[in-house]
Amino acid sequence: MATTLLPPTGLDTDRDALAALAASCAHRPLVYALVKADLERWHMLSTDERAAALARARRWVDAVVPHPSLDFGG
């Protein structure tokens, strides 16, 4: 019996992105805890909830992690 390989869905990539966001805000314990909570329950989330968790994490991290373009050398 042949096994059919399905194309990647991108969900693992999204989970990796969420993990990277968590790592980037590890110096901010509250934001880290919030992002990490979504990461830990990732397997229980629907596709829509996963997209919302990733968008939410991006907003939180953008709020607390300085963007390189904002570094004026000061």
N, C-alpha and C positions, 0 to 999 in steps of 0.2 A: 504494500500500500504506500503510495507516494505522499510525501508531506508537502503541503503548499506553504510557502513562506509569504507572509503578508508584508507589505511595505511598511516602513516605520511611520508611526502616527504623529511623531513630533512631541508626544507627551513626555517622553523621557528627557528630551531636550529642554522642555519647559521646567521639568523638575530640577534639572541641572542648573538652569538659570536661577531658579528660586534658591537653590543651595548656594550659588555664587553670591546672590544678593544677601543671604544670611551671613556669609563669611565677610562680606564687605562692611557690614554694620556691627561686627562683633564687639567693637569698642563702645557701642551704645546698647547697654543691657536690655532696656525695655523694647526697643525696636527689634533687636536680635530675638528676644523671646517671642514676640508676635510673629515674626517671619518663620522662626523655627517651629512654632505651633502648627502653622499651615503646612510646613514641610513634613512634619511627623504624621499628619493625617491625610497626606496627599493621596494615598491609595483609596481612601474612602470618599473622596470628592468627585462630583460629576464633572464633566468637561467644562460646563459653564462655571462651576465653582472653582475649578482649577484656573481658568482664565481670570476670574475675579481675584483670586488669591495672588496671582502673579502681578496683576495690575496694581493691587493694593500694596504689595511689597515694594514695587518700583516707586510708588509715590512716597512711601515711608522712608525708603533709603535715600531718595532724592532730597528729602527734607532734612536729613541728618548727615549725609556724607557730602563734603564739599566737592564741587565739580572742578576738574583741572582748569577749565577755561576761566574760572573765577579767581584763580591765583594770580595776583598782580605783583608777586615778588616781595610782598611786605612782610 
